[in-house]
């Protein structure tokens, strides 16, 4: 079908899945929050791109962080999440769109023209998402504010410190599109990865003990040195990410959705966690997010 071919060429069906999951959750979230009008609601898109379903042709993440290159479907990014969030039947009180590229923030400004009724609710920040989120989480009055944060990085950019800052608010629901392919490629097959990659992995997951999880050391014979071999699977990485999130969030979806490219290679793991300490809120959030992640 030509429509499917078009989608594959411009990022693949995983893009549709990601946006569908996000929209379903935001609709449900705002339906619930409407019953609690004393809260100010905020939607934060940390790597907003251009706001529309436009093609990101030259991702800089590989050169920027000395990372292994991703396939073209991961780098030919279709964001589209800002327009999804602004198009909700029940909009948020405030929208914060963050991107480090000036070309992107200039494009994001056009959202004000497309959504004029929401123009004064839109904040566009040209910033490092990690720096901005740390500051925003620390300075916001969370007794009066509830937020959904969408972390959809171009590569291995999200620092674990940022995820911790989000959890500390006790008021944010987090959707994190974890960059599985980039992470997995850094786990080199022949022995542990070089220092630059090892540091990046530690930066993203917040602990330096991951080598014992993803590598095993065996002595091949009494005449040879020990050999360190990679021992990892997609499921092991998925569960590892869940367990890491559970160390800082009170409620995390146990089965994040794996998003595949058009030739069935796993690209991302779509994770959900809520920072709310209230059991009733946790249960509702996990029920909604879990249903979405199970069914897409």
C-alpha positions, 0 to 999 in steps of 0.5 A: 500500500502506498500509504504504508510505504510513505510512512516507512519512508518518513519514519515508520509506523512507530511514529504513529504508535508513539503519537497515538499512545500520547494522544490517548493518554493526554485525552484521558488525563485532561478528562480527569484533571478537569474535575480538579480545577484548582490545579494548573495543568502543564504539558512539557515537550522536552525535545519538541522538534519543529512541532509538526510531522516534518522530517528531521534530516540531519540528526547531530546526536552521533557527532555530538556525543560520539555515539554509534549512528542510528538507522535513518528511521531513527534519525529521520525524526517525525516529532508531531507531539506538540501539534497533538498536545495542542489539538486536544479537546480539553487543552492544558493551561500551559504548554512548554516546548523545548528544543536546542536548535534555533531552526526548530524553535523558529518553526515552533513559533508557527504553532501560535498561528495554527492554534491562536486560541492557545497562543498565550498558553505556549512557551517556547524555550531554546535550551538544553532540555536537561538544564531547563527541566532541572530548573523548572522542576525545582522552581515550580509550586507543585502543590498547585500544578500538575504536569505531563512531561514527554521525553522524546530525545534524538539520542542518548541525551536525557540525563538520569539527573533529569529523570530524578528531578521529574520524580522529585516533584511528586506531581508529574506523569512521565512518558519517556521514549527510551532510545533502545537502539542507541543504548544497545549499540553502545553495549559493544559485543567484544568486551565492554564499551570504550570510555566515552560510550561507557560514560554516556550509558552511566549518564543516561541510566544513573549507575555505573554498575550496569556492566555486571548486568549486561556483560558476563566474564568467563574463563575460556580455558586455563591457558587463556585470559578471562573473556568479557562477553555481552549477555543482553536481550531486548527483554533484559534491557526493557526490564532494566529500564523499568527497574531503574525507573522504579528506584525513583518513581512510586508507580511505573508501567511494568511493560513499556511498549517496544517500537519497531522500525519497518524492518522489525528492528527495535528502535525505542522503548516507550515507558510510563511512570507517575510521580504522584504519591497518592495511591488512587492517582497511581492506580488510575494512571497505571490503568490508563497508561497500561491499557494504552501500552498493551493496545497501542 
